[in-house]
Structure formats: structure tokens, C-alpha cells
Amino acid sequence: MTDEQRLEAIARDPRYQSLVQRRGRYAALLSAVMLATYFGFVLMIAFDKPLLAKPVYGAISLGIPVGFGLILLAILLTGLYVRRANRDWDPAMAVLLAEHAA
């Protein structure tokens, strides 16, 4: 069996198609969370600058910790995706590749 035939067989496997769908839904969910949060931050900048300009500690305004929180959220969401990929999707893909190796 050539590599191309092997890849086609894997692509037709219902378990692979299910895996791709689940992974896609999860990625879309995490992306939607990040986009909604970032879009909300941009809207706050556009429509409520005084709120973000309020000092919270000395010369640090509220916008600084909120922006830092966005960065931390991006790191957290990336970590969640990687953890799920390592725990669920990579082992399932390894099984599929092993079964179609012959």
C-alpha cells in the first residue's frame, strides 16, 4: 500500500472523520471565546475610554490589567487545546495510523 492509499484509507475512516469534527468544534469554541473577549476589549476602548483610564494602582490604569488578562486568557486557551490534543486526539490518531500501517 502506498502512502497516498494509506492516507486516503485513513481519511475515509469514520473514526478519523469524527476526530476531525470534534477537534474542529473544540477549536471553534476556544476561538469564539478569544474573539468575543478581544472584541469586547476593543469595544471598551472605542466606547468607554474613561473606564479603562481609571487608575487602579498609582499610574496603572484599568486598561493595563485588562489587557494583561487578555494575554493570559490566550495562553490559557492554548494550554487547554494542547492538553486536550495530547490526552485525546493524539492517542486516537496513533491508533488509526497503527491500524492502517499494514
Secondary structure, 3 states (H helix, E strand, C coil): CCHHHHHHHHHHCHHHHHHHHHHHHHHHHHHHHHHHHHHHHHHHHHHCHHHHHCEEECCEECHHHHHHHHHHHHHHHHHHHHHHHHHHHHHHHHHHHHHCCC
